[in-house]
Amino acid sequence: MSEPKFVYVTYIATTPEKLWQALTDGAFTRQFWFGTSVESDWSRGSRVIFRSGGEVHDTGEVLDCVPYRRLSYSWQVEFHEVFRREKPSRVTFELEPTGGPEVKLTVTHDEFEPGSKVHAAVSNGWPMILSSLKSLLETGRPSASTSAEQAHDARERAIALAESTAG
């Protein structure tokens, strides 16, 4: 049986530099990622912290960082015990210029345990976050569904889903 994996591909009318900034600058991530600020110096082995409302919700470690091309880090969900019990997974962003006015963004979230509750949660969350990122970069406005005000509800939905499938 293959291990679970989440893959999302989108094309965004932006530059690799602007997309990179959106993924690595906490002031930028707060705009499209449920009010979450990502914090790191992006050196291999450095800590990654995802903070919202002053609280740490997720953590990780930088695994690979090639500015404007590739970013990979481990991902440990910290905001609820049902997720904290799982080993860290891995998130990889690959940015590919298309030769035109767009950048191809491929997000792969993998290395989940079989039956992972985190996999189920991120499979619902990533499409919303990445759609909001695309909207912000292309129109200047993120999706209202990923605002800071929606963060609590999103976490509660993820917990409810995880607990309903507990085995």
C-alpha positions in Angstrom: 0.0 0.0 0.0 1.4 3.4 -0.9 1.8 6.1 1.6 -0.7 9.0 1.4 0.3 12.1 -0.5 -1.3 15.4 -1.4 -0.2 17.2 -4.6 -1.6 20.5 -5.9 -0.5 22.2 -9.1 -1.6 25.8 -10.1 -0.4 28.5 -12.4 -0.1 32.0 -10.9 0.3 35.2 -12.9 3.3 36.5 -10.9 7.0 36.3 -10.8 9.1 33.6 -9.0 10.4 36.4 -6.7 7.0 37.6 -5.7 5.7 34.0 -5.2 8.8 33.2 -3.1 8.1 36.3 -1.0 4.5 35.2 -0.5 5.6 31.8 0.7 8.4 32.9 3.0 7.5 36.3 4.4 5.2 36.2 7.5 3.6 39.5 6.8 2.6 38.1 3.4 1.4 34.7 4.6 -0.9 36.4 7.2 -2.9 37.8 4.3 -3.9 34.5 2.7 -3.2 31.7 5.3 -5.8 32.2 8.0 -3.9 35.0 9.6 -0.9 32.7 10.1 2.6 34.1 10.0 5.5 31.8 8.9 8.8 32.5 10.7 12.2 31.1 9.7 15.6 32.3 8.4 15.2 29.6 5.6 18.6 28.0 6.2 18.7 24.3 5.9 18.2 22.8 9.4 16.5 26.0 10.7 13.2 25.9 12.6 10.0 26.9 10.9 7.2 28.3 13.1 3.6 28.9 12.1 2.0 31.4 14.5 -1.5 32.8 14.6 -2.8 35.2 17.2 0.4 34.8 19.1 0.1 31.1 19.4 2.2 28.4 17.7 0.0 26.1 15.6 2.6 24.2 13.6 6.3 23.8 13.5 8.9 22.3 11.2 12.5 22.3 10.0 13.9 23.6 6.7 14.9 20.5 4.6 15.8 22.3 1.3 15.8 25.9 0.2 16.7 27.1 -3.3 15.4 30.7 -3.5 12.8 31.2 -6.2 12.8 27.5 -7.1 12.3 25.1 -4.3 11.4 25.1 -0.6 10.9 22.1 1.6 10.3 21.7 5.3 9.0 19.2 7.8 5.5 19.8 9.2 4.3 19.0 12.7 0.8 20.1 13.6 0.9 21.4 17.2 -2.6 22.8 17.8 -4.4 19.6 18.9 -3.3 16.3 20.4 -5.0 14.2 17.7 -2.5 15.7 15.2 0.5 16.0 17.6 0.6 12.2 18.0 1.7 11.8 14.3 5.3 12.0 13.1 6.1 15.1 11.1 5.2 15.1 7.4 6.9 17.1 4.6 5.8 20.0 2.5 7.6 20.9 -0.8 7.0 23.9 -3.0 8.4 23.9 -6.5 8.3 27.1 -8.5 8.8 26.8 -12.3 8.8 29.8 -14.6 6.7 29.1 -17.7 8.5 31.4 -20.1 5.4 33.6 -20.0 3.6 35.7 -17.4 2.9 32.8 -15.0 4.8 30.6 -12.6 3.8 26.9 -12.2 3.5 26.1 -8.5 3.5 22.5 -7.4 2.9 21.8 -3.7 3.5 18.2 -2.5 2.7 17.3 1.1 3.9 13.8 1.8 5.6 11.4 4.3 2.4 10.9 6.2 1.7 7.8 8.4 -0.9 5.4 7.0 -4.3 6.6 8.1 -3.0 10.0 8.9 -5.4 12.6 10.3 -3.0 15.3 9.2 -3.3 14.1 5.6 -7.1 14.4 5.8 -6.9 17.9 7.3 -4.3 19.3 4.9 -6.2 17.8 1.9 -9.0 20.2 2.8 -6.9 23.1 3.9 -4.3 23.4 1.1 -6.7 24.0 -1.8 -8.3 26.9 0.2 -4.9 28.4 1.1 -3.4 28.0 -2.4 -6.5 29.5 -4.1 -6.3 32.4 -1.7 -2.6 32.9 -2.5 -3.3 32.9 -6.2 -6.1 35.4 -5.7 -3.9 37.7 -3.6 -1.1 37.7 -6.1 -3.3 38.1 -9.2 -5.9 40.5 -7.8 -4.5 42.0 -4.7 -7.3 40.4 -2.6 -7.1 37.1 -0.8 -10.1 34.8 -0.4 -12.4 35.8 2.5 -12.6 32.1 3.4 -8.9 32.1 4.6 -9.0 35.3 6.7 -7.7 35.4 10.2 -11.3 35.5 11.4 -11.9 32.1 9.8 -8.8 30.4 11.4 -10.6 29.2 14.5 -13.5 27.6 12.5 -11.0 26.0 10.1 -9.1 24.4 13.0 -12.3 23.2 14.6 -13.4 21.6 11.3 -10.1 19.8 11.0 -10.3 18.5 14.6 -13.9 17.4 14.1 -13.0 15.5 11.0 -10.0 13.9 12.7 -12.0 12.9 15.7 -14.9 11.5 13.6 -12.5 9.1 11.9 -10.5 8.1 15.0 -10.0 4.4 15.1 
